[in-house]
Amino acid sequence: MKITGGDIKVILDSRGKETLEASFIAGDLSASASCPSGKSTGAHEAFVLEPKLAVEKFKSAEDEIIQAFGRAENQKDFDEFLINLDGTSNKQNLGGNLTLVLSLVFARLKAQEQGIELHKYISSLLDTKSQASALFPIFNIINGGVHAQNNLTFQEFQVIPQVKDFGMALGMGQELYKKLREFLEQKFGKENLLLGDEGGFSAEFKNDEEAIEIIAELIKKYNYPMKIGLDTAASQFFADGKYKIGGKEYSKEELEEFYLNLIKTYDILSIEDPFDEESFDSFAELTGKIAPEGRLVITDDLTTTNPDRLETAIEKKSGNAILIKLNQIGTLSETLRVVDLAYKNNWKTIVSHRSGETTDDFIADLAVGINAWGLKSGAPFPPERMVKYERALKIINIH
């Protein structure tokens, strides 16, 4: 695959922050890819290089990179070239953002070269197959934590339609989002209702439980087949061995009891990052209590799409589902290694966007390609969120 043109440039993401976009041409083929960025990031994520500096890094190694595009026989070869070129354990030289856009462009070009859809190309790279029966969209409809300026400590308040028809689930999510907007405008006033980073609503809720209760009441009122999910992002409210929620401090035992009461009261299906990002044992204790009920304890900051972190989590039984974020590790091949490891140990995967997004829909193909349990792309409204849901729907409807 000979590259005949291309470039790396700086663009703005959905939060107006600078990020990278790569565009390359190989004869009659062309592809682009852009990199999202997170605000609530785990300590073990791949290093993010300042975008302008990343462009300079690319230009200094451009000839070598272009040659590697043509020389690499497959995705693993090209990604290993990037890893070796970087030469650090966490992409600190090139930046995980630069290696990612290059890796994703290579994947898109390779899929075109083989004459197959991107999701089929991704599936062909996976060693272990998932047993998931459907792809569930996970809608973040109320934003809190670092993603919004309000009284909410938890980061995401989600709904997960419990239907296997993705199109029906998407329509249901859009309906509930509209009804929630109407309810919140009446309760708080239209002028006081804002949107958080991921398109979920932000208002002056009294506390986290009020936000959960509002969602639960709307689900019940309209008889939607939906469950509630939470991303508490507990590392964001953990300090000095304590968790602080709404001015009150909790020990890990007290916080677990708080969660168990919420889960029981509102029949919560999933909880993501319930404890600090180093608290494998606390994750395990909660998993042991709610996983037998069919609920999910999802690791994100704990595992950061990193095979070594996931191995520890599996060994300690610190969850039963992992969030998959491409830019946490920096290449497609390394991401798929984590997915393989999860499936070999009967963990579910949930492919996720970031708070700072672009209109790149790669993660939709990734979710379908690995047969993920869930696709998390924020609220069913902003264009940079909807493009992922709509791409997934298109793939599923065709195939």
C-alpha positions in Angstrom: 0.0 0.0 0.0 1.9 3.0 -1.3 1.0 6.4 0.2 0.8 9.0 -2.5 -0.3 11.9 -0.3 -1.4 12.8 3.2 -1.0 15.0 6.3 -1.6 15.4 10.0 -3.3 18.6 11.1 -4.8 20.1 14.2 -8.6 20.4 14.5 -11.0 21.3 17.3 -13.0 18.7 19.2 -16.6 19.1 20.6 -15.3 21.1 23.6 -13.3 23.4 21.4 -10.0 21.8 22.4 -7.3 21.0 19.9 -6.8 17.5 18.7 -5.4 15.6 15.7 -6.7 14.5 12.3 -4.8 12.3 9.9 -5.7 12.1 6.1 -3.9 9.9 3.7 -4.2 8.9 0.0 -3.0 5.6 -1.4 -3.6 5.7 -5.1 -7.4 5.5 -5.6 -7.9 5.0 -1.8 -8.2 7.6 0.8 -9.0 7.7 4.5 -9.1 10.0 7.5 -9.2 9.6 11.2 -9.3 11.9 14.2 -8.6 11.4 17.9 -11.0 12.2 20.8 -9.8 13.5 24.2 -11.0 12.8 27.7 -11.4 15.2 30.6 -11.8 12.5 33.2 -8.8 10.4 32.4 -7.2 7.5 34.2 -3.6 7.7 35.5 -2.6 4.8 33.3 -3.8 6.0 30.0 -1.4 6.5 27.0 0.3 9.9 27.0 -1.4 12.7 25.0 1.1 14.9 23.2 0.2 18.6 22.7 -1.3 18.5 19.2 1.0 21.0 17.6 4.0 19.2 19.0 2.6 15.9 17.7 2.4 17.4 14.2 6.1 18.4 14.5 6.9 14.8 15.6 5.1 13.4 12.6 6.9 15.7 10.2 10.3 14.8 11.6 9.6 11.1 11.0 7.3 11.4 8.0 9.4 9.6 5.5 9.9 6.6 7.9 6.2 6.5 8.6 5.2 6.7 5.0 7.6 3.8 4.2 6.0 1.8 7.0 2.6 2.2 5.5 3.8 0.5 2.3 6.1 -2.1 4.1 3.6 -3.4 6.7 1.8 -6.5 5.6 -1.0 -6.2 8.2 -2.3 -4.1 11.1 -0.1 -5.7 13.7 3.0 -5.0 11.7 2.2 -1.4 11.3 1.1 -0.9 14.9 4.3 -2.6 16.1 6.3 -0.2 13.9 4.5 2.7 15.7 5.2 1.2 19.1 8.8 0.7 18.4 9.2 4.1 16.8 7.8 5.7 20.0 10.0 3.5 22.2 8.3 4.2 25.5 5.9 2.2 27.6 3.1 4.8 27.4 3.6 6.6 24.1 5.3 9.5 25.7 7.5 10.2 22.7 5.0 10.3 19.8 1.9 10.6 21.9 -0.9 8.1 22.0 -3.0 10.6 20.0 -0.6 10.6 17.1 -0.1 6.8 17.1 -3.9 6.4 17.2 -4.8 8.5 14.2 -2.1 6.8 12.2 -3.2 3.3 13.3 -6.9 4.1 12.4 -6.0 5.5 9.0 -4.0 2.4 8.2 -7.0 0.2 9.3 -9.4 2.2 7.0 -7.1 2.0 4.1 -6.4 -1.7 4.6 -10.1 -2.4 4.7 -10.6 -0.6 1.5 -7.7 -2.4 -0.1 -9.3 -5.7 0.9 -12.7 -4.6 -0.4 -14.5 -5.1 2.9 -16.3 -3.0 5.4 -14.3 -1.6 8.3 -16.2 -3.6 10.9 -15.5 -6.8 9.0 -11.8 -5.9 8.8 -11.8 -5.4 12.6 -13.6 -8.7 13.2 -11.0 -10.5 11.1 -8.2 -9.3 13.5 -9.9 -10.7 16.6 -8.8 -14.1 17.9 -11.6 -14.6 20.4 -15.3 -14.1 19.5 -17.9 -12.5 21.8 -21.1 -14.3 22.7 -23.0 -11.0 23.1 -26.5 -11.4 21.6 -27.1 -7.8 20.7 -25.4 -4.4 20.8 -27.0 -2.1 23.4 -26.7 1.7 23.2 -25.9 3.4 26.5 -27.2 6.9 26.6 -25.7 9.4 29.0 -28.7 11.7 29.6 -27.7 13.6 32.7 -24.1 14.9 33.1 -22.4 15.5 36.4 -18.9 15.4 37.9 -16.2 17.1 35.8 -18.5 17.0 32.7 -20.9 19.6 34.0 -21.1 22.5 36.5 -23.8 21.4 39.0 -24.2 19.7 42.3 -23.9 16.2 41.0 -20.9 14.1 42.1 -21.5 11.2 39.8 -20.3 11.7 36.2 -22.9 10.0 34.1 -26.6 9.0 34.6 -27.4 6.6 31.8 -30.4 4.7 30.3 -29.9 1.4 28.6 -32.8 0.1 26.5 -33.4 -3.6 27.1 -34.4 -4.4 23.5 -32.2 -6.3 21.0 -33.4 -4.1 18.0 -30.7 -1.3 17.9 -33.0 1.0 15.8 -35.8 0.6 18.3 -33.4 1.2 21.2 -32.1 4.4 19.5 -35.6 5.7 18.9 -36.5 4.9 22.5 -33.5 6.8 23.8 -34.3 9.8 21.7 -37.9 9.8 23.0 -36.9 9.6 26.6 -34.2 12.3 26.1 -37.0 14.6 24.7 -39.4 13.8 27.6 -36.6 14.4 30.1 -35.8 17.8 28.6 -39.5 18.8 28.9 -39.7 17.6 32.5 -36.5 19.4 33.5 -37.5 22.6 31.8 -40.7 22.6 33.8 -38.9 21.8 37.0 -35.9 24.1 36.8 -36.9 26.6 34.1 -35.8 26.5 30.5 -33.2 29.2 31.1 -31.6 27.1 33.9 -31.2 23.9 31.8 -27.8 23.4 30.2 -26.0 20.6 28.4 -22.9 18.9 29.8 -19.8 17.8 27.8 -21.5 14.7 26.5 -24.9 16.2 25.6 -26.6 15.1 28.8 -28.6 17.7 30.8 -27.2 19.8 33.6 -29.4 21.6 36.2 -29.4 22.3 39.9 -30.3 18.9 41.1 -30.3 18.6 44.9 -28.1 15.5 44.8 -27.2 12.4 42.8 -30.2 10.4 44.0 -32.6 13.1 42.8 -31.2 12.7 39.3 -31.6 8.9 39.4 -35.1 9.2 40.8 -36.2 11.5 38.0 -35.0 9.1 35.4 -36.6 6.1 37.1 -39.9 7.9 37.4 -39.9 8.8 33.6 -39.1 5.2 32.7 -41.9 4.0 34.9 -44.4 6.6 33.7 -43.9 5.8 30.0 -43.4 2.1 30.6 -40.0 2.0 28.7 -38.1 -1.3 28.8 -35.0 0.4 30.1 -32.5 0.1 32.9 -30.4 2.7 34.6 -26.6 2.8 34.4 -24.2 4.9 36.3 -20.6 6.1 35.8 -19.7 7.4 39.2 -16.0 8.1 38.2 -15.0 7.7 41.8 -11.4 8.7 41.4 -12.7 12.2 40.9 -14.1 12.4 44.4 -11.5 10.3 46.2 -8.8 11.9 48.4 -6.9 11.0 51.5 -8.5 7.5 51.7 -12.1 8.9 51.7 -14.8 9.5 49.1 -16.6 12.8 49.3 -20.2 13.1 48.0 -22.3 16.2 48.5 -20.2 17.4 51.5 -20.3 14.0 53.2 -17.3 11.7 53.5 -17.6 7.9 53.0 -15.2 5.1 53.8 -15.0 2.4 51.0 -17.3 0.2 53.1 -19.8 3.1 53.5 -19.7 3.9 49.9 -20.3 0.3 48.9 -23.4 0.3 51.1 -24.6 3.6 49.6 -24.2 2.0 46.1 -26.0 -1.2 47.1 -29.0 0.8 48.4 -29.2 2.8 45.1 -28.9 -0.4 43.1 -31.7 -2.1 45.0 -34.0 0.9 45.1 -33.7 1.8 41.4 -32.8 -1.6 39.9 -29.6 -0.2 38.5 -28.1 -2.5 35.8 -24.5 -1.2 35.7 -22.1 0.8 37.6 -18.8 2.1 36.2 -15.7 3.1 38.2 -17.4 2.8 41.6 -14.1 3.2 43.5 -10.7 4.8 43.0 -8.6 3.7 40.0 -6.2 1.7 42.2 -8.9 0.0 44.3 -8.9 -3.5 42.7 -10.1 -5.1 46.0 -13.0 -2.7 46.5 -14.2 -3.3 42.9 -14.0 -7.1 43.6 -16.1 -6.9 46.7 -18.9 -5.0 44.9 -18.6 -7.4 41.9 -19.0 -10.4 44.2 -22.3 -9.0 45.5 -24.0 -7.7 42.4 -22.6 -9.7 39.4 -24.5 -12.9 40.5 -27.7 -10.8 40.0 -26.8 -10.1 36.4 -25.5 -6.6 37.0 -22.4 -5.1 35.6 -19.4 -3.6 37.3 -17.6 -1.8 34.5 -13.9 -1.0 34.8 -12.6 2.1 33.0 -10.1 4.2 35.0 -9.1 0.9 36.8 -8.1 -0.8 33.5 -7.6 2.0 30.9 -7.8 -0.4 28.0 -4.5 -1.8 29.2 -3.7 -5.6 29.1 -1.6 -5.6 32.2 -4.3 -3.7 34.2 -7.0 -6.0 32.9 -5.0 -9.1 33.8 -4.8 -7.8 37.4 -8.6 -7.0 37.4 -9.4 -10.5 36.0 -7.1 -12.2 38.6 -8.8 -10.2 41.5 -12.3 -10.5 40.0 -12.6 -6.7 40.1 -15.4 -6.5 37.5 -17.2 -8.3 34.8 -17.1 -5.7 32.0 -14.5 -3.4 30.6 -14.8 -0.1 28.8 -12.8 0.0 25.6 -11.4 3.4 24.6 -9.0 3.4 21.7 -7.1 6.5 22.8 -6.3 5.0 26.2 -3.8 2.6 24.6 -3.0 4.3 21.3 -3.3 1.6 18.5 -6.0 -0.6 17.2 -3.9 -3.8 17.6 -3.3 -3.1 21.3 -7.0 -2.4 21.8 -7.9 -5.7 20.2 -5.4 -7.5 22.5 -7.4 -6.2 25.5 -10.7 -7.2 23.9 -9.3 -10.8 23.3 -8.2 -11.0 26.9 -11.6 -9.9 28.1 -13.5 -12.4 26.0 -11.2 -15.3 27.0 -12.2 -14.6 30.6 -15.9 -14.1 30.0 -15.9 -10.3 30.5 -18.2 -8.1 28.5 -16.9 -5.2 26.4 -18.4 -1.7 26.1 -16.9 0.5 23.4 -16.8 4.1 24.5 -16.4 7.7 23.1 -14.7 10.5 25.1 -16.0 13.7 26.5 -14.1 15.7 23.8 -15.3 14.1 20.6 -15.1 14.5 16.8 -17.4 13.4 14.1 -15.2 10.3 13.4 -17.4 7.2 13.7 -14.7 4.6 13.9 -15.9 3.3 17.3 -19.2 2.3 15.8 -17.4 -0.1 13.5 -15.3 -1.2 16.4 -18.3 -2.0 18.5 -20.0 -4.0 15.7 -16.7 -5.6 14.7 -15.9 -7.0 18.1 -19.5 -7.8 18.8 -19.5 -5.6 21.9 -22.2 -5.8 24.6 -22.6 -2.0 24.6 -21.8 1.2 22.7 -21.5 4.3 24.8 -21.5 7.5 22.8 -23.2 10.1 25.1 -26.6 11.6 24.8 -28.8 10.8 21.7 -28.6 14.4 20.4 -25.3 16.2 19.7 -24.0 15.4 16.1 -20.6 14.1 17.3 -22.5 11.6 19.5 -25.2 10.7 17.1 -22.9 9.9 14.2 -21.6 6.9 16.1 -25.1 5.6 16.9 -26.3 6.2 13.4 -23.3 4.4 11.9 -23.8 1.4 14.1 -27.5 1.3 13.1 -26.6 1.5 9.4 -24.1 -1.5 9.8 -26.6 -3.6 11.8 -29.5 -2.9 9.3 -27.3 -3.9 6.3 -25.9 -7.0 7.9 
